[in-house]
Amino acid sequence: MAQGIRDKVAILGMGCSKFGERWDCGPDDLMVEAYIEAMADAGIEPSQLDAAWFSTHIDEQGTGKGGTPMSIALRLPNIAVTRVENFCASGSEAFRGAVYAVASGAADIAIALGVEKLKDTGYGGLPVANPGTLMPQVMPNGSAPGNFAQLASAYRAKHGVSKDDLKRAIAHVSVKSHANGAKNAKAHLRKPVTIDQVLNAPMIAEPLGLFDCCGVSDGAAAAIVTTPEIARAMGKKNLTMVKAIQLSVSNGYESQYNGWDGSHFHTARIAAGKAYREAGIERPREQISMMEVHDCFSITELVTMEDLFISPEGQGWRDVLDGFYDADGGVPCQIDGGLKCFGHPIGASGLRMLYEMYLQLQGRAGERQLKDPVFGMTHNLGGAPASNVCSVAIIGQEGA
Amino acid sequence: MAPPNHYGMIVFEGGGRIMMDITDVSPGDVDTGLLVKMVFRIKDIDEKRGFVRYFWKAAPDRSAVSAQTAVAAE
């Protein structure tokens, strides 16, 4: 394996807009909101930025598939802006680009910014993607909830879990995220819910009810990265370091061959294994202090606990019900509310996950602050269980 | 197509799989391990151009015996 990214890049500053129904803001306003916070946190001037990565997936934000929407919104000093998209993992891709630029020495300071403005589409979920001319002739008329719901039936069949037990476990996932999101002033959904509310909500795609599905949001998030040497020279202490960034992409194994059992994410296991090696983590269940994972659906989060090797295979649902991933549990997960409650502006989500891990590592998470976190992990998935891209990043304390 | 809609990962005897529509079922009929057969059915009606698209769908194979060689989303 290559030498890897561990400890080569530090996070200099981060910013995140309020997520939600931002009727009064366009994507430019959201970008400015995240950018101003990140720049103030970093303590730099725009002239110090060498390069930018811009992630947005669904909407073209005014001026098309390029770097211009970010450069124009932020009046960047005519620097390189690379627009990236990789489904819902786009934000993590922007971060990866900026981190690699700094690690290579091509840039001293780089910024990654993601934005999405989805609440004006007039549609509650993801806008319908254009599948191309030929695919509708063979593809089922499916949906994201329908695709991810299949994880639940496959998981039950593989591990012999009853429908009621699994329904209760995934309900706990959402109850926990709502409890956490209620403490986050930037979160889209800020009301706690009871397990009975979740269990009795309208069905979307069996067994996923309304509260098992995250919505979509308006929002933006940004990260500014540099080398640890430059950060120290600027007087920064208590640096938050990049420990690992890995991306694994489906190649048809899950969707076209018969080896995959449908109950887990093949790519997540590969990305997680590589990320732990890159970060030098050998016992993730003990060493990972906290996580933000891609809880697009409650069942996704549940199986991801196993795919990240935190829960033993087939036991994730028990850990969830035991409260292991609650705010006061062994590995708090979605401490900021997750996609479920902080919200899911597609191109910003990966950076939003990193934002919470960064705040926690900096000791600036306010009411949500966990005690002495060392490593924070993000898991940012794009696509569907049978065909996806999976990004896993680990950030942590200097010297850890 | 009016909900509820049924679809899943169909696994073929001898190898290969495809996510496809499941037809001739009612809510509650479909679960992992359901034995199915291929039927050629209306997939879509193109109202703008007036033609009907057909494609294969999976329907429960009620004549199948115990040998589980083809299962839905195993």
Contacts between the chains, C-beta under 8 A, distances in Angstrom:
chain1	res1	chain2	res2	distance
A	136	B	44	6.8
A	137	B	43	6.7
A	137	B	44	7.7
A	137	B	53	5.9
A	137	B	55	6.1
A	138	B	18	7.7
A	138	B	20	7.6
A	138	B	55	5.7
A	139	B	19	7.3
A	140	B	5	7.5
A	140	B	7	3.6
A	140	B	19	5.9
A	140	B	20	5.6
A	140	B	21	4.5
A	141	B	1	5.2
A	141	B	5	6.0
A	141	B	7	7.6
A	141	B	21	7.1
A	142	B	5	7.5
A	142	B	7	5.6
A	142	B	19	7.2
A	146	B	5	7.0
A	146	B	7	6.5
A	147	B	19	7.9
A	150	B	8	6.1
A	150	B	9	6.5
A	150	B	73	5.6
A	153	B	8	8.0
A	153	B	31	6.1
A	153	B	32	4.8
A	153	B	73	6.3
A	154	B	32	6.1
A	154	B	73	5.5
A	154	B	74	7.5
A	156	B	32	7.2
A	157	B	31	7.8
A	157	B	32	3.9
A	157	B	33	6.6
A	157	B	73	8.0
A	157	B	74	7.5
A	206	B	27	7.7
A	255	B	9	7.9
A	255	B	17	7.1
A	255	B	18	7.9
A	255	B	19	7.0
A	256	B	16	6.8
A	256	B	17	6.3
A	256	B	18	7.6
A	257	B	15	7.1
A	257	B	16	7.5
A	257	B	17	7.1
A	258	B	11	5.6
A	258	B	12	8.0
A	258	B	15	5.6
A	258	B	16	7.2
A	258	B	17	5.9
A	258	B	74	7.6
A	261	B	74	6.1
A	262	B	9	5.9
A	262	B	73	4.9
A	262	B	74	6.8
A	386	B	9	6.5
A	386	B	19	6.5
